Amino acid sequence: MQAGAWAGDRPVGPPERNIAEWLVRLQQATRIHSYVGTFVVSSASGAMSSSRIWHACEGDVQMERVDALSGTPRTTLRRNELVVTVLPELRTMRTEQREPVAVFPNLLTPGQDFSTTDFYGARQVGQGRVAGFDADIVVLRPRDDRRFGYRIWSEKRTGLVVKTQTLDVAGRVLEQAAFSELQFDVPIDTDKLRRMMTGVDGYRKERSEHVSSTAQAEGWQLRETVPGFKSQHVYRRPAPGAASMVQWIFSDGLATVSLFLEPYDAQRHAQPGAAALGATHTLSRRVPDTPRDWWVTAVGEVPPQTLQAFVDQLQRRN
């Protein structure tokens, strides 16, 4: 994967769309087209994974099947927010209800209105070809150091995101996701997908339990918000043999940060630390409190200083 540079991305061609117009185009593309393709995710550290995806739209219903082609065998089936994960090695099916999230090629976080234009600028920098399709290349450049930038290849006819690169503050590529093969308007047997979601003979069925909650109900707050990031969801997840874990999710419309909060356990929790894999950073820390301390793990495709800002502002409510 070659490193890029912000200075090398020059506007080209006729008057370009502004960022609001680009975001609308990218968001609408995944809602109106059916496609089948193979996509590959690679990071600057050398990690790589690939998957096969089938995506179909029937009115307001979106259905997907994603087969992992590397790593542990698994198939993920989705019908809007209902998600079923099939694990052949464990002969297990896990079902959960998820809020909409941004997963390639769905670059944008669905839901509330974000002030994305205040924190990113957009400019078209050229054209290219991905998986045999002509694409416009647009760069979403952050206006501060709290978030990464993105170079995006948008298929000319449909607007579908066919390739993305996540860029650090210097314009270097941290992570890339791209279709290596893609077909549009391929007939997809949605009835078969529905049947697959109801069960596979001989497989054990599990249901992931999480309870929607609020930060206030769970006893947490931020002293000050991190610029651009809005609270999205709070879940309490039961943990066998241990206290529940709370997940607090934030997004700026493109980048997402999750705070995982649980009571501190000296036997389970190692020393505080930080790690990075591609564009994903992780920060763990002990949070002092009375009568017990807590352990927070912050995870997100954001610069480490953004996770630090979240952890620094986190506190228990009185």
Secondary structure, 3 states (H helix, E strand, C coil): CCCCCHHHCCCCCCCCCCHHHHHHHHHHHHHHCCEEEEEEEEECCCCEEEEEEEEEEECCEEEEEEEECCCCCCEEEEECCEEEEEEHHHCEEEEEECCCCCCCCCCCCCCCCCCHHHHEEEEEEEEEEECCEEEEEEEEEECCCCCCEEEEEEECCCCCEEEEEEECCCCCEEEEEEEEEEEECCCCCHHHHHHHHHCCCCCEEEECCCEEECHHHHCEEECCCCCCCEEEEEEEEEECCEEEEEEEEEECCCCEEEEEEEECCCCCCCCCEEEEECCEEEEEEEECCCCCCEEEEEEECCCHHHHHHHHHHEEECC
